């Protein structure tokens, strides 16, 4: 029979969750890059901004959860970054900005920081 300790299972699930977060941020970056190339008034932009909004809303909600194990200061900083991403994506969506580069760069930095 298989015997795993709770700590082993918990460690695996945290690693799996971080891997999923990296994959989702990768997808977000690809979509934003395609949108940048197609232009801010393209279907690609709509799809990228919708995905970005859903992803970062979920991340911010998770970071705000009491069950999130990250240090409180780090969570607060990541929430601030997430709120900036959401505001900037809305500016692009409204046609007041075309800052895909900033959205991509911030997403890359956060993705690369996930261990």
C-alpha positions in Angstrom: 0.0 0.0 0.0 1.1 3.6 -0.6 2.0 5.5 2.5 2.6 9.2 2.3 3.0 11.7 5.2 0.6 14.6 5.3 3.7 16.9 5.0 4.7 15.2 1.7 1.2 15.6 0.2 0.9 19.2 1.4 4.4 20.0 -0.1 3.3 18.4 -3.4 0.1 20.3 -3.5 1.9 23.6 -2.9 4.4 22.8 -5.6 1.6 21.9 -8.0 -0.3 25.1 -7.2 2.8 27.2 -7.9 3.4 25.4 -11.1 -0.2 26.1 -12.2 0.2 29.8 -11.3 3.4 29.9 -13.4 1.5 28.3 -16.3 -1.4 30.7 -16.0 1.0 33.7 -16.0 2.8 32.2 -19.0 -0.5 32.1 -20.8 -1.4 35.6 -19.8 2.0 36.8 -21.1 1.5 35.1 -24.4 -2.0 36.5 -24.8 -0.8 40.0 -23.9 2.1 39.8 -26.4 -0.3 38.7 -29.2 -2.6 41.6 -28.2 0.3 44.1 -28.3 1.1 42.9 -31.8 -2.5 43.0 -33.0 -3.4 46.3 -31.4 -5.4 47.5 -28.5 -8.7 47.5 -30.4 -8.3 43.9 -31.7 -10.1 40.7 -30.7 -6.8 39.5 -29.4 -6.7 42.5 -27.0 -10.2 41.7 -25.7 -9.3 38.1 -25.1 -5.9 39.0 -23.4 -7.4 41.6 -21.2 -10.3 39.4 -20.2 -7.9 36.6 -19.3 -5.6 39.0 -17.4 -8.5 40.4 -15.5 -9.8 36.9 -14.4 -6.3 35.7 -13.5 -5.3 38.7 -11.5 -8.7 39.0 -9.8 -8.3 35.4 -8.6 -4.7 36.0 -7.5 -5.6 39.1 -5.5 -8.6 37.3 -3.9 -6.3 34.4 -2.9 -3.6 36.7 -1.5 -6.3 38.4 0.6 -7.4 35.1 2.1 -6.5 34.4 5.7 -5.6 30.9 4.6 -2.8 32.2 2.3 0.5 31.1 3.9 2.7 33.8 2.4 4.1 36.4 4.8 1.6 39.3 5.4 4.0 42.0 4.0 4.6 40.0 0.8 0.9 39.4 0.4 0.2 43.1 0.7 2.9 44.0 -1.8 1.5 41.4 -4.3 -2.0 42.7 -3.8 -0.8 46.2 -4.6 0.8 44.9 -7.8 -2.3 43.0 -8.7 -4.5 46.0 -8.3 -2.1 48.0 -10.5 -2.4 45.3 -13.2 -6.2 45.3 -13.0 -6.3 49.2 -13.2 -3.8 49.3 -16.1 -5.7 46.5 -18.0 -8.9 48.5 -17.6 -7.1 51.6 -18.9 -6.1 49.6 -22.0 -9.6 48.2 -22.4 -11.1 51.7 -22.2 -8.6 52.9 -24.9 -6.9 55.3 -22.6 -3.6 53.4 -22.7 -1.8 50.8 -24.8 0.6 49.7 -22.0 0.8 46.1 -22.9 4.6 46.2 -22.3 4.0 47.2 -18.6 1.4 44.4 -18.1 3.7 41.9 -19.7 6.8 43.0 -17.8 5.0 42.9 -14.4 3.5 39.5 -15.1 6.9 38.1 -16.1 8.5 39.4 -12.9 5.8 37.8 -10.8 6.0 34.6 -12.8 9.7 34.4 -12.4 9.5 35.0 -8.7 7.2 32.0 -8.0 9.3 29.2 -6.6 
